[in-house]
Amino acid sequence: MKIIDAHIHLDQYKNQTIERIINDAEAEIAVSTNLESSKRTARLSKNYKQIKPAFGYHPEQSLPSERELAQLISWIKTNGREDAAIGEVGLPFYLSKKNQLHQPIGQYIEVLEAFIMTAKELDQPIVLHAVYDDASIVCDLLEKNSVRKAHFHWFKGSKAVAARLIRNGYNISITPDILYEEEIRQLAETFPITSIMAETDGPWPFNDPFKGKLTRPNMIHAVINEIANIKHLNRNEVYVQIFVNTRKFYFSSQ
């Protein structure tokens, strides 16, 4: 059955590892974390037809200067192919939780809105790192800028926030921890199957059946099987629906 890894940091793998895993899936949505990461992702996407690149600045780090942000957005507008996406961008939930924010949260929100506006200008999908209460702030920004093609990767949040995402027609993606994390299992049950994609967030490591294993796109098969079990749906139909969801979200312009 065909699969797409809806969120993976391929630029963080060694070249020989990419060669080993690239054919695991029909396609991989390869996200970036800063300008240099975006440039490597762009190079990889030229070498491998399976890669759809996404360019952005990951929020769980010190923010770029105004000059660096302008340089990155200018590079995206100049070098971003028509089939690219914006991401990974969002808000620093985990830094904030550890009281390790490098700048005031308002500055992170301003940077995120700059990327949201870029996504709107380029008419590209946007890949978001936004969990729990941060997801509500991001929804405010998306609604303000009339951006609807939003992918909340590895989403976690309350029933109220989940309902807002569903109401707005946003997509989420489920990771391999659905096999052992009750919170993720409940979200898979809550969201309609038409709003769900599957991802690895590789090279992020996972536990239980995946402990000690290289994170690679073929783990998506276990994710889809578990989604089918949780939602009491036909396994083959879930494979098809999640594949269709991801192609429609990321490749509908092709």
PASEBA-1860 file (N, C-alpha, C; in nm, 3 decimals):
! residues 254
1> MKIIDAHI> 0.084/-0.120/0.000/0.000/0.000/0.000/0.088/0.125/0.000 ~ 0.047/0.227/-0.075/0.126/0.349/-0.087/0.118/0.433/0.040 ~ 0.232/0.492/0.078/0.237/0.581/0.194/0.315/0.707/0.160 ~ 0.286/0.813/0.236/0.363/0.938/0.230/0.399/0.975/0.373 ~ 0.526/1.004/0.396/0.567/1.056/0.527/0.542/1.206/0.525 ~ 0.444/1.250/0.603/0.399/1.390/0.595/0.489/1.488/0.669 ~ 0.594/1.437/0.737/0.681/1.530/0.810/0.809/1.457/0.851 ~ 0.920/1.491/0.788/1.048/1.430/0.821/1.159/1.531/0.796
9> HLDQYKNQ> 1.262/1.529/0.882/1.377/1.619/0.869/1.488/1.544/0.794 ~ 1.471/1.527/0.665/1.569/1.450/0.588/1.707/1.515/0.587 ~ 1.711/1.646/0.600/1.840/1.714/0.598/1.926/1.677/0.719 ~ 1.867/1.617/0.822/1.941/1.579/0.941/1.996/1.436/0.934 ~ 1.969/1.365/0.824/2.023/1.231/0.803/2.151/1.240/0.719 ~ 2.238/1.141/0.736/2.356/1.132/0.651/2.313/1.088/0.511 ~ 2.392/1.124/0.412/2.358/1.093/0.273/2.337/0.944/0.249 ~ 2.424/0.860/0.308/2.410/0.717/0.286/2.283/0.661/0.351
17> TIERIIND> 2.240/0.724/0.461/2.115/0.682/0.525/1.996/0.721/0.439 ~ 2.000/0.841/0.382/1.893/0.884/0.293/1.878/0.788/0.177 ~ 1.990/0.744/0.122/1.987/0.647/0.012/1.913/0.519/0.054 ~ 1.931/0.478/0.180/1.869/0.356/0.230/1.719/0.370/0.251 ~ 1.674/0.488/0.292/1.535/0.501/0.336/1.445/0.575/0.239 ~ 1.500/0.639/0.138/1.421/0.728/0.054/1.308/0.655/-0.020 ~ 1.330/0.527/-0.050/1.228/0.453/-0.123/1.126/0.383/-0.033 ~ 1.131/0.412/0.097/1.032/0.357/0.189/0.891/0.404/0.154
25> AEAEIAVS> 0.880/0.525/0.101/0.750/0.588/0.079/0.739/0.642/-0.063 ~ 0.616/0.663/-0.105/0.591/0.725/-0.234/0.647/0.867/-0.237 ~ 0.640/0.935/-0.122/0.691/1.071/-0.111/0.720/1.103/0.035 ~ 0.807/1.200/0.055/0.838/1.250/0.189/0.829/1.402/0.190 ~ 0.757/1.457/0.287/0.753/1.603/0.303/0.870/1.639/0.394 ~ 0.974/1.696/0.334/1.099/1.724/0.405/1.100/1.868/0.454 ~ 1.089/1.885/0.585/1.083/2.019/0.645/1.223/2.069/0.679 ~ 1.233/2.200/0.706/1.361/2.263/0.735/1.354/2.343/0.865
33> TNLESSKR> 1.471/2.376/0.919/1.475/2.444/1.049/1.537/2.584/1.045 ~ 1.607/2.618/0.938/1.667/2.752/0.924/1.712/2.767/0.778 ~ 1.788/2.870/0.748/1.827/2.895/0.609/1.919/2.785/0.557 ~ 2.022/2.748/0.632/2.113/2.644/0.585/2.041/2.511/0.568 ~ 1.952/2.480/0.663/1.871/2.358/0.653/1.783/2.363/0.529 ~ 1.725/2.479/0.501/1.640/2.494/0.383/1.720/2.472/0.255 ~ 1.842/2.522/0.253/1.926/2.505/0.135/1.960/2.359/0.112 ~ 1.989/2.286/0.221/2.020/2.142/0.204/1.894/2.067/0.160
41> TARLSKNY> 1.779/2.102/0.218/1.654/2.037/0.177/1.628/2.062/0.029 ~ 1.655/2.183/-0.017/1.635/2.216/-0.159/1.726/2.131/-0.246 ~ 1.851/2.113/-0.204/1.944/2.030/-0.282/1.895/1.885/-0.286 ~ 1.851/1.835/-0.172/1.802/1.697/-0.166/1.681/1.678/-0.259 ~ 1.594/1.778/-0.262/1.473/1.766/-0.344/1.506/1.763/-0.493 ~ 1.621/1.817/-0.529/1.663/1.811/-0.669/1.722/1.674/-0.703 ~ 1.774/1.606/-0.600/1.836/1.476/-0.621/1.737/1.360/-0.612 ~ 1.627/1.381/-0.539/1.531/1.273/-0.517/1.391/1.320/-0.551
49> KQIKPAFG> 1.330/1.255/-0.647/1.197/1.296/-0.692/1.091/1.275/-0.585 ~ 1.120/1.189/-0.485/1.022/1.160/-0.380/1.004/1.277/-0.283 ~ 1.099/1.369/-0.280/1.099/1.473/-0.176/1.019/1.596/-0.219 ~ 0.925/1.634/-0.134/0.861/1.765/-0.147/0.920/1.853/-0.036 ~ 0.987/1.962/-0.071/1.055/2.043/0.029/0.964/2.144/0.098 ~ 0.996/2.170/0.222/0.930/2.277/0.298/1.040/2.361/0.363 ~ 1.028/2.491/0.352/1.133/2.581/0.399/1.081/2.671/0.511 ~ 1.160/2.682/0.618/1.116/2.766/0.729/1.218/2.775/0.839
57> YHPEQSLP> 1.171/2.813/0.959/1.259/2.832/1.075/1.191/2.772/1.197 ~ 1.249/2.665/1.250/1.190/2.595/1.363/1.188/2.685/1.487 ~ 1.074/2.690/1.558/1.061/2.784/1.670/1.134/2.745/1.798 ~ 1.172/2.619/1.814/1.236/2.577/1.940/1.385/2.607/1.938 ~ 1.417/2.734/1.912/1.555/2.782/1.911/1.552/2.934/1.920 ~ 1.668/2.993/1.936/1.675/3.138/1.937/1.626/3.193/1.804 ~ 1.552/3.302/1.808/1.495/3.358/1.686/1.603/3.419/1.597 ~ 1.578/3.423/1.467/1.671/3.492/1.377/1.662/3.642/1.399
65> SERELAQL> 1.767/3.713/1.366/1.762/3.858/1.368/1.670/3.905/1.257 ~ 1.634/4.033/1.260/1.549/4.086/1.153/1.615/4.065/1.017 ~ 1.746/4.085/1.012/1.818/4.068/0.885/1.816/3.921/0.841 ~ 1.838/3.830/0.936/1.837/3.687/0.902/1.699/3.640/0.857 ~ 1.595/3.691/0.924/1.459/3.654/0.885/1.428/3.705/0.745 ~ 1.465/3.831/0.719/1.441/3.888/0.586/1.517/3.810/0.479 ~ 1.638/3.769/0.512/1.720/3.692/0.417/1.655/3.556/0.387 ~ 1.605/3.490/0.492/1.542/3.359/0.473/1.415/3.371/0.389
73> ISWIKTNG> 1.331/3.468/0.423/1.205/3.483/0.348/1.233/3.524/0.204 ~ 1.333/3.608/0.183/1.370/3.646/0.047/1.420/3.524/-0.030 ~ 1.500/3.440/0.037/1.550/3.318/-0.028/1.434/3.225/-0.065 ~ 1.337/3.212/0.027/1.221/3.127/-0.001/1.145/3.179/-0.122 ~ 1.123/3.308/-0.129/1.049/3.366/-0.241/1.124/3.353/-0.372 ~ 1.257/3.355/-0.365/1.339/3.347/-0.486/1.364/3.203/-0.529 ~ 1.388/3.116/-0.430/1.430/2.980/-0.461/1.324/2.874/-0.437 ~ 1.220/2.909/-0.364/1.117/2.811/-0.336/1.040/2.774/-0.462
81> REDAAIGE> 1.044/2.647/-0.496/0.972/2.602/-0.614/0.822/2.614/-0.592 ~ 0.748/2.608/-0.702/0.602/2.620/-0.692/0.542/2.508/-0.609 ~ 0.609/2.392/-0.608/0.554/2.278/-0.535/0.607/2.269/-0.392 ~ 0.672/2.374/-0.343/0.726/2.373/-0.207/0.618/2.409/-0.105 ~ 0.656/2.400/0.022/0.567/2.440/0.131/0.647/2.527/0.228 ~ 0.578/2.588/0.323/0.644/2.666/0.427/0.647/2.582/0.553 ~ 0.766/2.563/0.612/0.772/2.487/0.735/0.910/2.426/0.760 ~ 0.944/2.400/0.878/0.855/2.392/0.994/0.861/2.523/1.069
89> VGLPFYLS> 0.747/2.582/1.097/0.738/2.709/1.170/0.634/2.694/1.280 ~ 0.636/2.787/1.375/0.538/2.777/1.483/0.578/2.854/1.606 ~ 0.544/2.799/1.722/0.572/2.863/1.850/0.647/2.767/1.943 ~ 0.729/2.825/2.034/0.823/2.744/2.114/0.762/2.688/2.242 ~ 0.666/2.599/2.231/0.598/2.546/2.350/0.696/2.483/2.449 ~ 0.788/2.402/2.399/0.875/2.326/2.489/0.981/2.415/2.554 ~ 1.034/2.512/2.481/1.125/2.609/2.542/1.054/2.688/2.650 ~ 0.932/2.730/2.620/0.853/2.806/2.717/0.824/2.724/2.842
97> KKNQLHQP> 0.791/2.598/2.823/0.761/2.509/2.936/0.882/2.494/3.028 ~ 1.003/2.498/2.970/1.126/2.485/3.049/1.179/2.620/3.097 ~ 1.102/2.728/3.070/1.146/2.864/3.103/1.280/2.897/3.038 ~ 1.295/2.855/2.912/1.421/2.876/2.841/1.402/2.960/2.714 ~ 1.297/3.041/2.711/1.276/3.126/2.593/1.393/3.222/2.575 ~ 1.439/3.234/2.451/1.551/3.323/2.422/1.505/3.467/2.403 ~ 1.380/3.485/2.362/1.323/3.618/2.341/1.179/3.617/2.391 ~ 1.118/3.734/2.410/0.978/3.739/2.452/0.888/3.666/2.352
105> IGQYIEVL> 0.781/3.605/2.401/0.694/3.525/2.315/0.634/3.608/2.203 ~ 0.613/3.739/2.230/0.557/3.825/2.126/0.642/3.829/2.001 ~ 0.775/3.818/2.018/0.864/3.819/1.902/0.851/3.690/1.822 ~ 0.830/3.578/1.890/0.807/3.451/1.820/0.678/3.458/1.739 ~ 0.577/3.522/1.796/0.449/3.535/1.724/0.467/3.621/1.599 ~ 0.546/3.727/1.609/0.571/3.814/1.494/0.642/3.738/1.382 ~ 0.742/3.657/1.420/0.815/3.578/1.320/0.721/3.477/1.254 ~ 0.640/3.411/1.334/0.545/3.315/1.278/0.450/3.383/1.181
113> EAFIMTAK> 0.398/3.500/1.218/0.305/3.566/1.128/0.372/3.604/0.996 ~ 0.501/3.635/1.001/0.573/3.665/0.876/0.572/3.544/0.784 ~ 0.587/3.424/0.842/0.585/3.303/0.759/0.443/3.271/0.712 ~ 0.345/3.296/0.794/0.206/3.274/0.754/0.171/3.366/0.636 ~ 0.215/3.491/0.644/0.189/3.584/0.534/0.262/3.542/0.407 ~ 0.382/3.483/0.424/0.457/3.433/0.309/0.384/3.316/0.244 ~ 0.332/3.226/0.327/0.256/3.113/0.275/0.135/3.161/0.196 ~ 0.068/3.263/0.248/-0.048/3.316/0.178/-0.007/3.380/0.045
121> ELDQPIVL> 0.101/3.458/0.048/0.147/3.526/-0.073/0.185/3.426/-0.182 ~ 0.253/3.318/-0.142/0.299/3.218/-0.238/0.195/3.111/-0.266 ~ 0.083/3.116/-0.192/-0.023/3.015/-0.204/0.033/2.875/-0.181 ~ 0.108/2.860/-0.070/0.171/2.733/-0.036/0.115/2.680/0.096 ~ 0.114/2.547/0.114/0.075/2.490/0.243/0.174/2.532/0.351 ~ 0.129/2.533/0.476/0.218/2.568/0.586/0.220/2.456/0.689 ~ 0.341/2.420/0.734/0.363/2.311/0.831/0.392/2.372/0.966 ~ 0.310/2.338/1.066/0.314/2.409/1.193/0.355/2.323/1.312
129> HAVYDDAS> 0.441/2.383/1.393/0.479/2.327/1.523/0.400/2.410/1.625 ~ 0.284/2.357/1.666/0.195/2.434/1.754/0.110/2.336/1.834 ~ 0.139/2.325/1.962/0.068/2.227/2.045/0.007/2.296/2.167 ~ -0.093/2.226/2.224/-0.163/2.274/2.344/-0.211/2.418/2.324 ~ -0.188/2.507/2.421/-0.244/2.643/2.411/-0.187/2.722/2.293 ~ -0.065/2.688/2.252/-0.005/2.759/2.138/-0.088/2.742/2.011 ~ -0.157/2.630/2.000/-0.237/2.604/1.880/-0.349/2.707/1.864 ~ -0.404/2.755/1.977/-0.508/2.857/1.970/-0.454/2.989/1.916
137> IVCDLLEK> -0.333/3.024/1.959/-0.269/3.147/1.908/-0.246/3.135/1.759 ~ -0.200/3.018/1.716/-0.173/2.996/1.574/-0.302/3.001/1.494 ~ -0.409/2.944/1.549/-0.539/2.952/1.481/-0.581/3.097/1.462 ~ -0.559/3.180/1.563/-0.592/3.323/1.553/-0.519/3.385/1.434 ~ -0.389/3.353/1.421/-0.309/3.411/1.313/-0.352/3.359/1.176 ~ -0.383/3.231/1.168/-0.428/3.173/1.041/-0.561/3.235/0.999 ~ -0.652/3.249/1.094/-0.783/3.309/1.063/-0.767/3.455/1.024 ~ -0.683/3.526/1.096/-0.658/3.668/1.066/-0.608/3.687/0.923
145> NSVRKAHF> -0.523/3.595/0.878/-0.463/3.608/0.745/-0.533/3.523/0.639 ~ -0.645/3.463/0.675/-0.726/3.382/0.582/-0.645/3.269/0.517 ~ -0.563/3.203/0.599/-0.486/3.088/0.553/-0.556/2.962/0.601 ~ -0.595/2.875/0.508/-0.671/2.756/0.544/-0.592/2.626/0.526 ~ -0.488/2.629/0.442/-0.413/2.506/0.415/-0.303/2.491/0.519 ~ -0.343/2.448/0.640/-0.251/2.441/0.753/-0.240/2.298/0.805 ~ -0.117/2.255/0.827/-0.088/2.121/0.876/-0.023/2.132/1.014 ~ -0.096/2.089/1.118/-0.044/2.089/1.254/0.023/1.953/1.276
153> HWFKGSKA> 0.155/1.952/1.265/0.226/1.824/1.275/0.237/1.782/1.422 ~ 0.227/1.652/1.446/0.237/1.593/1.582/0.153/1.675/1.680 ~ 0.031/1.706/1.641/-0.056/1.791/1.723/-0.091/1.725/1.856 ~ -0.094/1.810/1.960/-0.144/1.770/2.091/-0.224/1.889/2.143 ~ -0.338/1.862/2.208/-0.417/1.973/2.259/-0.548/1.928/2.318 ~ -0.619/2.023/2.377/-0.746/1.995/2.443/-0.855/1.962/2.341 ~ -0.967/1.912/2.390/-1.080/1.883/2.302/-1.131/2.010/2.236 ~ -1.126/2.121/2.310/-1.174/2.248/2.254/-1.086/2.294/2.138
161> VAARLIRN> -0.954/2.283/2.156/-0.863/2.323/2.049/-0.876/2.228/1.930 ~ -0.888/2.098/1.959/-0.906/2.000/1.852/-1.031/2.031/1.772 ~ -1.139/2.066/1.841/-1.265/2.099/1.774/-1.248/2.221/1.683 ~ -1.167/2.316/1.727/-1.145/2.436/1.645/-1.068/2.400/1.518 ~ -0.967/2.314/1.530/-0.892/2.271/1.413/-0.983/2.198/1.314 ~ -1.067/2.111/1.368/-1.159/2.035/1.283/-1.256/2.130/1.213 ~ -1.309/2.225/1.290/-1.406/2.320/1.235/-1.344/2.404/1.123 ~ -1.217/2.438/1.137/-1.149/2.521/1.038/-1.097/2.440/0.919
169> GYNISITP> -1.107/2.308/0.927/-1.061/2.225/0.816/-0.912/2.206/0.809 ~ -0.841/2.226/0.923/-0.697/2.205/0.926/-0.666/2.056/0.936 ~ -0.544/2.019/0.898/-0.500/1.880/0.903/-0.403/1.858/1.020 ~ -0.403/1.735/1.071/-0.302/1.695/1.168/-0.230/1.572/1.113 ~ -0.116/1.539/1.174/-0.049/1.414/1.137/-0.013/1.337/1.263 ~ -0.021/1.206/1.252/-0.001/1.114/1.364/0.135/1.047/1.351 ~ 0.207/1.034/1.463/0.341/0.975/1.466/0.337/0.832/1.519 ~ 0.450/0.761/1.512/0.455/0.623/1.563/0.423/0.607/1.711
177> DILYEEEI> 0.424/0.715/1.788/0.392/0.699/1.930/0.243/0.672/1.954 ~ 0.164/0.666/1.846/0.026/0.624/1.860/0.017/0.481/1.914 ~ 0.125/0.405/1.898/0.123/0.266/1.945/0.135/0.255/2.097 ~ 0.176/0.367/2.163/0.195/0.357/2.308/0.158/0.482/2.387 ~ 0.114/0.589/2.320/0.075/0.712/2.390/-0.076/0.729/2.384 ~ -0.142/0.724/2.499/-0.287/0.732/2.504/-0.339/0.866/2.450 ~ -0.266/0.974/2.476/-0.308/1.106/2.428/-0.319/1.108/2.276 ~ -0.222/1.048/2.208/-0.223/1.046/2.062/-0.334/0.954/2.011
185> RQLAETFP> -0.357/0.845/2.081/-0.463/0.753/2.042/-0.600/0.821/2.049 ~ -0.619/0.901/2.152/-0.747/0.972/2.168/-0.765/1.076/2.057 ~ -0.657/1.143/2.018/-0.666/1.240/1.910/-0.700/1.172/1.778 ~ -0.640/1.056/1.755/-0.671/0.981/1.633/-0.818/0.942/1.629 ~ -0.873/0.914/1.745/-1.015/0.879/1.753/-1.103/1.001/1.732 ~ -1.058/1.118/1.779/-1.136/1.242/1.773/-1.144/1.301/1.633 ~ -1.031/1.306/1.564/-1.027/1.373/1.434/-1.089/1.285/1.325 ~ -1.162/1.345/1.232/-1.217/1.267/1.120/-1.103/1.212/1.035
193> ITSIMAET> -1.122/1.095/0.979/-1.018/1.032/0.900/-0.977/1.118/0.782 ~ -1.066/1.205/0.734/-1.035/1.292/0.621/-0.940/1.407/0.658 ~ -0.912/1.425/0.788/-0.823/1.532/0.833/-0.687/1.481/0.879 ~ -0.665/1.350/0.867/-0.546/1.288/0.927/-0.443/1.250/0.821 ~ -0.317/1.281/0.852/-0.203/1.232/0.776/-0.114/1.152/0.872 ~ -0.006/1.094/0.822/0.086/1.016/0.905/0.229/1.065/0.883 ~ 0.306/1.068/0.990/0.443/1.121/0.983/0.535/1.044/1.076 ~ 0.667/1.067/1.056/0.766/1.011/1.149/0.838/1.119/1.229
201> DGPWPFND> 0.847/1.241/1.177/0.928/1.346/1.238/1.073/1.300/1.254 ~ 1.114/1.205/1.168/1.251/1.157/1.176/1.353/1.268/1.158 ~ 1.468/1.252/1.220/1.520/1.133/1.288/1.481/1.121/1.436 ~ 1.376/1.191/1.478/1.332/1.180/1.618/1.310/1.032/1.653 ~ 1.365/0.985/1.767/1.352/0.843/1.803/1.222/0.813/1.877 ~ 1.175/0.691/1.867/1.053/0.649/1.936/1.081/0.532/2.029 ~ 0.984/0.501/2.114/0.999/0.398/2.216/0.922/0.272/2.182 ~ 0.913/0.184/2.281/0.842/0.057/2.272/0.883/-0.022/2.147
209> PFKGKLTR> 0.793/-0.052/2.051/0.837/-0.140/1.941/0.946/-0.079/1.854 ~ 0.966/0.054/1.865/1.065/0.122/1.781/1.191/0.160/1.857 ~ 1.200/0.125/1.984/1.314/0.165/2.068/1.445/0.115/2.009 ~ 1.540/0.208/1.994/1.671/0.172/1.941/1.676/0.159/1.790 ~ 1.565/0.182/1.721/1.560/0.168/1.576/1.573/0.304/1.507 ~ 1.634/0.302/1.391/1.641/0.422/1.309/1.500/0.462/1.267 ~ 1.465/0.588/1.289/1.334/0.636/1.245/1.337/0.657/1.094 ~ 1.246/0.588/1.026/1.242/0.594/0.880/1.097/0.588/0.832
217> PNMIHAVI> 1.070/0.631/0.711/0.932/0.641/0.664/0.850/0.513/0.669 ~ 0.914/0.395/0.663/0.834/0.273/0.664/0.762/0.249/0.796 ~ 0.793/0.327/0.899/0.718/0.320/1.025/0.574/0.368/1.007 ~ 0.548/0.439/0.897/0.414/0.487/0.867/0.315/0.370/0.857 ~ 0.361/0.254/0.813/0.271/0.139/0.802/0.212/0.103/0.939 ~ 0.294/0.105/1.042/0.246/0.074/1.177/0.147/0.181/1.225 ~ 0.174/0.306/1.189/0.085/0.416/1.227/-0.053/0.397/1.165 ~ -0.056/0.367/1.036/-0.183/0.352/0.965/-0.261/0.231/1.018
225> NEIANIKH> -0.192/0.122/1.042/-0.260/0.005/1.098/-0.325/0.036/1.231 ~ -0.255/0.114/1.314/-0.310/0.146/1.446/-0.426/0.244/1.436 ~ -0.418/0.338/1.344/-0.531/0.428/1.322/-0.655/0.349/1.282 ~ -0.637/0.253/1.193/-0.749/0.169/1.150/-0.808/0.092/1.269 ~ -0.722/0.039/1.355/-0.769/-0.035/1.473/-0.848/0.055/1.566 ~ -0.795/0.174/1.592/-0.858/0.266/1.688/-0.994/0.314/1.636 ~ -1.001/0.343/1.507/-1.124/0.399/1.451/-1.220/0.290/1.399 ~ -1.177/0.164/1.412/-1.261/0.050/1.369/-1.299/0.065/1.221
233> LNRNEVYV> -1.197/0.096/1.140/-1.218/0.112/0.997/-1.139/0.007/0.921 ~ -1.181/-0.018/0.799/-1.111/-0.112/0.713/-0.969/-0.064/0.688 ~ -0.871/-0.152/0.709/-0.731/-0.115/0.700/-0.695/-0.060/0.562 ~ -0.737/-0.127/0.456/-0.703/-0.082/0.322/-0.766/0.053/0.289 ~ -0.887/0.075/0.339/-0.954/0.203/0.315/-0.882/0.316/0.388 ~ -0.828/0.286/0.507/-0.752/0.388/0.582/-0.623/0.421/0.508 ~ -0.554/0.319/0.456/-0.434/0.344/0.375/-0.466/0.441/0.262 ~ -0.572/0.412/0.189/-0.608/0.495/0.073/-0.645/0.636/0.116
241> QIFVNTRK> -0.726/0.647/0.223/-0.773/0.779/0.265/-0.659/0.868/0.312 ~ -0.567/0.812/0.390/-0.455/0.893/0.440/-0.362/0.932/0.326 ~ -0.343/0.843/0.231/-0.262/0.876/0.113/-0.328/0.988/0.034 ~ -0.460/0.978/0.014/-0.535/1.080/-0.059/-0.531/1.213/0.017 ~ -0.548/1.210/0.148/-0.543/1.332/0.229/-0.412/1.406/0.207 ~ -0.302/1.332/0.212/-0.169/1.393/0.204/-0.141/1.444/0.063 ~ -0.179/1.366/-0.037/-0.159/1.414/-0.175/-0.243/1.538/-0.202 ~ -0.366/1.538/-0.154/-0.453/1.653/-0.176/-0.398/1.778/-0.109
249> FYFSSQ> -0.343/1.760/0.011/-0.292/1.875/0.086/-0.164/1.930/0.024 ~ -0.071/1.841/-0.011/0.061/1.886/-0.055/0.084/1.886/-0.205 ~ 0.005/1.811/-0.280/0.034/1.796/-0.422/-0.083/1.836/-0.513 ~ -0.186/1.898/-0.458/-0.306/1.927/-0.536/-0.280/2.023/-0.651 ~ -0.173/2.103/-0.640/-0.144/2.199/-0.746/-0.071/2.136/-0.862 ~ -0.026/2.008/-0.845/0.052/1.944/-0.952/-0.036/1.871/-1.051
END
